[in-house]
Amino acid sequence: MRTVRSSGEAPLPAAASSPRIGVRLSMYVCICNGLTERRVREAAAGARSVSGVYRALGTRPQCGKCVDCVRAMLPGCGGAGAEAANAAVPASIRA
């Protein structure tokens, strides 16, 4: 089966247009730094703070939109403190 792109470009193979069975896909948490959920969770397992996660990944937040998500992945945090993280990001960036 082949899928045709709406823009009229060459068709894609069926495997490229649908996920494979049994393959776990990882969403991007931070587009600025190209960090996937899997990598952030691995780094968060050994970190005690959001800045510790970024340090473990060898990067730092750019726009700040991923901070809440990263904080929620910290062990024992469970998303608590998301309002504080959001308040720390300037309103002009949060939009």
C-alpha positions in Angstrom: 0.0 0.0 0.0 1.3 3.5 -0.8 0.1 6.8 0.5 0.1 10.0 -1.6 1.0 13.3 0.1 -1.6 16.0 -0.3 1.0 18.3 -1.9 1.3 16.1 -4.9 4.8 14.9 -3.9 6.0 11.3 -4.5 4.0 8.6 -2.6 5.3 7.3 0.7 5.7 3.6 1.4 3.0 2.3 3.8 5.5 1.7 6.6 6.4 5.4 6.6 2.8 6.6 7.0 1.8 4.3 9.9 3.6 3.2 13.0 4.9 -0.3 13.2 3.2 -2.7 15.6 5.2 -3.1 18.8 7.3 0.0 18.3 7.0 2.6 21.0 7.2 6.1 19.6 8.6 8.8 21.8 7.1 12.3 21.5 9.3 15.4 21.6 9.2 17.3 24.9 11.5 20.1 23.8 11.6 21.1 20.2 14.3 23.7 20.7 16.8 21.1 21.9 15.3 18.1 20.1 14.7 16.2 23.4 12.3 13.2 23.4 10.2 12.0 26.2 12.3 8.9 26.5 15.6 10.9 26.9 14.0 13.3 29.4 12.6 10.5 31.5 16.0 8.7 31.6 17.7 12.0 32.7 14.9 12.8 35.2 15.3 9.4 36.9 18.7 10.6 38.2 18.0 14.3 38.7 16.5 16.2 41.6 15.5 19.4 39.7 14.6 20.6 36.3 18.0 22.2 35.9 19.5 18.9 36.8 17.6 17.2 33.9 18.9 19.8 31.5 22.5 19.5 32.8 22.3 15.7 32.5 21.3 16.2 28.8 24.0 18.7 28.2 21.6 21.5 27.3 19.5 24.3 28.8 15.9 25.5 28.3 15.5 27.9 25.4 11.9 29.2 25.1 10.8 27.6 28.5 7.6 25.9 27.2 8.9 22.5 28.1 9.8 23.2 31.7 6.3 22.2 33.1 6.5 18.9 31.2 10.1 18.2 32.4 9.1 19.0 36.0 6.2 16.6 35.8 8.6 13.8 34.9 10.8 14.3 38.0 10.4 11.4 40.5 8.1 12.4 43.4 6.9 15.5 41.6 3.9 14.1 39.8 3.2 17.4 38.1 3.1 19.3 41.5 4.5 22.7 41.2 3.5 23.2 37.6 1.9 26.6 38.5 5.2 27.7 40.0 7.2 26.6 36.9 4.7 28.4 34.7 4.9 31.5 36.8 8.7 31.5 36.4 8.4 31.7 32.6 7.7 35.2 31.4 4.1 35.7 30.1 5.5 36.8 26.7 7.0 33.3 26.2 4.1 31.3 27.7 1.6 32.6 25.0 
